[in-house]
Amino acid sequence: MHPSITPPRQVKIGDAAAFAGTTPRAIRHYHEIGLLPEPERGGDGRRRYGYEDMIRLLWIRKAAAVGISLDDMRAAFDEARDIEEILSRLEQNLAAREVEIARQRAALHHLQAVGNPLGLLSELVTDRLSHLPPGALRPSDLDSLLVTERVFGPLGAAIQASVFIVLATHPELRAEDDRLDAAEAALDDGVDIHDPRVEELAVQRCAQQRALEQAIEAAGLDEAEEKLFEIYDADLNGEEDTQLSAFQAIAKMPYDFSPARMRCMELTAQLLADAHSADH
């Protein structure tokens, strides 16, 4: 140390923060939670920090760098908890974070390879759509797959992808689907649920769905769907912990369908169920 420099016996909070590599705001927080005893104030009403305070601050900063939480630090300083227990729990948390980082990195690589926004869907879904040329899927198709994946999981969305594959490769089916979509949207314009158009559209939508099913079967996509059940892993992308039940998800998903359109959907579902029963 240079002989002309005499260190101060006490310093203000700004100097204490600068020396410890933190901020005055953080030091005030340490005081509030009881991690760092609040020193006495000087004649000017400001806190003054001495040697012991600075040592405590340095240990706090070192512990924070390791990843020990402020609550655990306080317990360790007060000897209320075994430091080995704290470190063991920290090790477990770090291991869990490593797994999560690896998952996020894999998802990022998938997004880079597939492209946005398709790559944000589960790999099970994007693999099903991988042979389609760029732009073959409409934004509304991707939106629908996103909702289906949330409600029925990646497997449900991967199966629904068969419909969009057929629509992308069969212009006549796409044109009919667009016509029906427009007609169903028109039901939202104050149409009564007993209007004959409601039942007529249900019959037409049922016929369209049957045509899609035939095209899916002709393309061999139904066989691919059976294989999905064999390879599907419920732990796909680690989303099983956040997956709502279908009932919960549907109950929370807002929609702007009119009673007439809802009635049309109900009739369509009933007609399809009857048709499938007749097939068997």
N, C-alpha and C positions, 0 to 999 in steps of 0.2 A: 504494500500500500504506500502511496506517495506520502511523505511525511507532512506535507502541507494540507492534506485532506483529512478533516475530522468528521466521521460519520455522525449524523444526528442521533440523539438518544430516542427520539420519537418522530414519526412522520404522519402527514395527513393522509386521508383515504385515497386521494388520487395517486400519491407517490407509492403507497402500499400496493395499490392495484397494478401500477406499472411494473413494480419490482416482481410481483408474483405472477404477472402475465395474465391478469384478469381485468375486470372492470369494477368501478365503484358500485355499480348497480348490483353486480353479483355478490360483492362483499356485504352490501346491505341485506341481500336475501339470506346470506349465511347467518347474519345476526338474527333475522326474523325467525328462522327455523331452528335456532339454537345450535347451529353447527360451529359457529365462531362466537365466543363471548364478546359482548359489546364493550369496548374500552371506555374509560372515562373521557370526558370532554375537557378540552383546555379552556383557558379563560375567554377565548373567542367563541365558545360554544361548539367547536368542531371536535370530532373524534381524533384521538392521537393513538397511533399504533406503535408498540414497542417490539423488542426482539422476539418475545414469545408469541406475539400475535403473528409476526411474519413467518415464524417457523410453522405455526398451525396453517397459515394460508398456503405455504409451499407444499405441505403434506396433502392438503385438500386438492390442490391442482394435480399433484402426482397421482392421487387415487382416482381423480376424475379421468385422467388420461388412460388409466387401466380399464375404466368402464364401471367403476363402483358408483352406485347411486348415492345421492346426498343423504338419503335416509339411512342407508347402510353405513355410510361414513360416520354419521352421528352415533349410531349404535356401537360401531367399533371403537370410536373415540371414548365413548362412555363405558366401554367394556360390558355392554348389555348383550352383545351377541358375539359368538365365536367367529373370528375372522376367517377361519377355515371353512365354516359353513357359508359365509358370504362369498368366498372365492369359488367354492364348489358350485354354488347357484349361478354365479357369473359365468363359469365355464359352460354350464348347460345352456345358458342364454346365448352365448357366443356360438355354440354348436348349432343351435336352432337358427340363428341368423345366417350362418354359413349355408345351411340348407336352403333358406329362403333366397339368399343371394344367388345361389346356383340355379334355383328355379327361375328367378327373374332374368338371369343371363341367358338361359335356354329360351325363354319367351322372347327376349330381345333378338336373339339370333334367328328365331323362327319368323319374327316380324320383318327382319331385314331380308330374309330369303323369300318370303311370300309377298311382302308388300303391305301397305296400309290401305284400307282398314281390314282387309281380309285376314291378314296375319294376326289380328287381335283375337280372332276366334280360336277355339281349341284346335289342336293339331289333328284330332280325329275328324273334324269338319273340313279343314283345309285340304287334307289328304284326299278326301272324297271329291273335291272340286279342282284338284291340281291339273287335270287334263284339259280343262276348259281354257279357251284362249283369253287373253286379257280383255276386259271390258264386256265379257259375255254375261256377267252378272250385273244386275241393276243395283243401285244403292238401296232401293226398297227391298230387294232380295236379301241383301246383307243385314238390313235392319230386322227383317223377319227372322233370320237365323240367329241374330243376337238375342232377340226376345225368347225364341224357342230354347236356346241353350240355357238361358237363365231359368226358364220354367221347367224344362224336362231334361236338362243336362246336356253334355256334349253328344251323348248317344242319340238323344231325340233330335238334336240339330243335324247330326250326320245323316240320319234317316230322312229328315226333311230335305236335305240337300239333293236327294234324288229328284224331287219335284223341280227344283231349279235347274238341274242338269237337263231334264227333258224340255223344260220351257226354253232353255238357251239353245237347244239343238233342234227344236221343232217349231218353226215360225207360225204354223197354223194353230198350234195349241197356245202359243204365246198371244197371238192375236185374239183368240177366243177368251183367254184369261183376262186380257185387257178390257174387252167388251163387257165381261161380267163384272169386273171390278168397278167400271164406270156405272153400270146399271145398279149395282148394290150401293154405291156411294149416293146415287140419286134417291135412294130410299130414305136418306137422312133429311131430305127436304120436305118434312112435314107429311110424309106418306103414312096413312093409317095402317095398323098391323093387319087389318082385314082386307086391305086392298088386294085384288087378284094378282097384281104384279109380284107380291111377296112370295106366293106359292109358285108362280111361274118361274121366278128366278131360282128358287130352291131346286126345282126340277132340273133346270138348265145347269146349275152349279153341280148338282149330283152327277149329271151326264159328263160334265167336264172332268170331274174328279175320277170318274170311271175310265175316261179316255187317258188321263194321266197315268193311272194305275196300269193300264194295258201297255202304254209306252214304256213305263218303267220295267215291266216284266219282259217286253220284247228286247229291251236293251241289256237285259241281264243284271240290271241294277238291284233287283230284289234278292238275287243270290249274294251280291256284295253286302247287302244289308244283313243277311243271316250271318256272314262272317264277322260283321261288326260286333254282334253279340258275343262271339267267341273271343275276340281280341280286346274287347272293351275292359278297361281297368277303372274301377270306381274311384281310384285315387288320382285320376288324370288331372295333371296340373295342380294338384293339391287343393282343389276347389270344393271338396266334399264337406269341409267344415262350414263353408259359407253358403252352401246350396240350400235354398228354401224348398219346401215341399211344393208340388205343383199347385195345390190348393192355396197355400200361403202366397205364392208368387202371383197367381191370377187375381187373388183378392186385393193385392197391392198395386197391380198394374192399371193405370188409368186408361180409359178409352172414350171415344166420342161417337160411338155407334148409337143410332136411334133405336127405339123399340121395334120399329119395322125391320131394320137390318138384323137386330138380334133375333127376331122371330124367324127371319129367312135363314139364319145360321142354324137355328134349332131344327127347322124343318129339313134342311140339307143333311144335318147329322142323322136325323131319323131315317131319311130316305137311303142314305148310305148304309146304315146299320141293317135295314131291311134287305137291301141288295146283297150285302155280304152274307146274310143269313140264308138267302135264297141260293147263293153260290154253293153253300155247303149243305 
